[in-house]
Amino acid sequence: MAELNFKTLEIELKNGVVEVSLLPDIAPKHVERIGRLAKEGLYDNVAFHRVIDGFMTQTGDVEFG
């Protein structure tokens, strides 16, 4: 499978779009995994329950939301 190079994710919210910067140079396997899951639509309708501006985002499990 070809390597995917994701640098950002866009999360569509009812009030607009949130852009999440990814750090492939620091966590390449994590970035590739979250990018693949997002591209497959597995994060659709999964809540991001913690967002700390300039620091991190945290979401639920793609299987259980």
C-alpha positions as a LaTeX table, in Angstrom:
\begin{tabular}{lrrr}
\hline
Residue & $x$ (\AA) & $y$ (\AA) & $z$ (\AA) \\
\hline
Met1 & 0.00 & 0.00 & 0.00 \\
Ala2 & 1.28 & 3.46 & $-0.87$ \\
Glu3 & 2.43 & 5.75 & 1.92 \\
Leu4 & 0.02 & 8.58 & 2.68 \\
Asn5 & 1.39 & 11.95 & 3.78 \\
Phe6 & $-1.24$ & 13.76 & 5.81 \\
Lys7 & $-0.36$ & 17.12 & 7.34 \\
Thr8 & $-3.83$ & 18.30 & 8.33 \\
Leu9 & $-7.30$ & 16.98 & 9.03 \\
Glu10 & $-10.44$ & 19.03 & 8.64 \\
Ile11 & $-13.29$ & 18.38 & 11.06 \\
Glu12 & $-16.64$ & 19.70 & 9.86 \\
Leu13 & $-18.75$ & 21.02 & 12.75 \\
Lys14 & $-22.17$ & 22.64 & 12.70 \\
Asn15 & $-20.50$ & 26.03 & 13.31 \\
Gly16 & $-17.70$ & 25.63 & 10.78 \\
Val17 & $-14.54$ & 23.70 & 10.01 \\
Val18 & $-11.72$ & 22.99 & 12.46 \\
Glu19 & $-8.31$ & 22.32 & 10.96 \\
Val20 & $-6.05$ & 19.96 & 12.93 \\
Ser21 & $-2.32$ & 20.06 & 12.19 \\
Leu22 & $-0.64$ & 16.66 & 12.22 \\
Leu23 & 3.04 & 16.03 & 12.94 \\
Pro24 & 4.25 & 13.29 & 10.58 \\
Asp25 & 7.89 & 14.02 & 11.41 \\
Ile26 & 7.24 & 13.28 & 15.11 \\
Ala27 & 4.58 & 10.54 & 14.92 \\
Pro28 & 4.57 & 9.15 & 11.38 \\
Lys29 & 2.75 & 5.90 & 12.14 \\
His30 & 0.02 & 7.67 & 14.11 \\
Val31 & $-0.46$ & 10.24 & 11.35 \\
Glu32 & $-0.66$ & 7.53 & 8.69 \\
Arg33 & $-3.17$ & 5.51 & 10.75 \\
Ile34 & $-5.49$ & 8.39 & 11.61 \\
Gly35 & $-5.26$ & 9.59 & 8.01 \\
Arg36 & $-6.26$ & 6.20 & 6.63 \\
Leu37 & $-9.16$ & 5.86 & 9.07 \\
Ala38 & $-10.38$ & 9.36 & 8.23 \\
Lys39 & $-10.08$ & 8.76 & 4.49 \\
Glu40 & $-12.15$ & 5.58 & 4.89 \\
Gly41 & $-14.85$ & 7.63 & 6.66 \\
Leu42 & $-14.46$ & 5.81 & 9.96 \\
Tyr43 & $-14.40$ & 9.08 & 11.92 \\
Asp44 & $-17.65$ & 10.32 & 10.36 \\
Asn45 & $-20.09$ & 11.13 & 13.18 \\
Val46 & $-17.55$ & 10.26 & 15.90 \\
Ala47 & $-17.36$ & 13.00 & 18.54 \\
Phe48 & $-14.12$ & 14.86 & 19.19 \\
His49 & $-14.73$ & 15.42 & 22.87 \\
Arg50 & $-11.57$ & 17.30 & 23.81 \\
Val51 & $-9.97$ & 20.04 & 21.76 \\
Ile52 & $-7.27$ & 22.21 & 23.30 \\
Asp53 & $-6.32$ & 24.99 & 20.91 \\
Gly54 & $-2.67$ & 24.80 & 19.90 \\
Phe55 & $-2.15$ & 21.51 & 21.74 \\
Met56 & $-4.29$ & 18.49 & 20.84 \\
Thr57 & $-7.59$ & 16.91 & 19.88 \\
Gln58 & $-9.02$ & 13.70 & 21.32 \\
Thr59 & $-11.81$ & 11.58 & 19.95 \\
Gly60 & $-13.71$ & 8.43 & 20.72 \\
Asp61 & $-13.00$ & 5.02 & 19.28 \\
Val62 & $-13.94$ & 4.65 & 15.61 \\
Glu63 & $-15.72$ & 1.38 & 16.39 \\
Phe64 & $-17.80$ & 2.57 & 19.32 \\
Gly65 & $-17.95$ & 6.35 & 18.67 \\
\hline
\end{tabular}
